Amino acid sequence: TYVPDYLNGDPIPPDALNPGQTFDIMKWFPTHNQEFTRPPLDKVIAALKAEGVTSSGRYVFDLAFENVIKVGVVSHPSLLKTPDDLESKAPLLFNSAKADEVFAGFAPGYKREYFEGLTHCFALRGDISKLSAGKEGAFKSAVEWFIGKL
């Protein structure tokens, strides 16, 4: 798996979303939108011929819209633009922490795994006491989805 640095060396600090932190995500967003973050991702994908790439949920959608990928998996996606995101031609699996019926009629194929009681980012930095329910459940769902669709 390759993880491109599409944040250009400036990720959100790991503790930024913890209570009491002063990180201002609204000041961070203007230099981390698609204009800045998509070019590094495109460069890596071109070099790898789109095999074995993991990326932000937003880019899974972009790559599916452009038929760069055949199937996609996203865990707790954000920054989606409904209904524009229904343009995808690839089947998608969503591992989510909140109910979202937006994609119920999605023609290429759609499945949503829901992990009760978890919060956004659970598949990446989830509560260790709920690890098997969220993080490992999302991983298992992704593997099964890829095997079934590819």
Order of alpha helices (4+ residues) and beta strands (2+ residues): alpha-alpha-alpha-beta-beta-beta-alpha-alpha
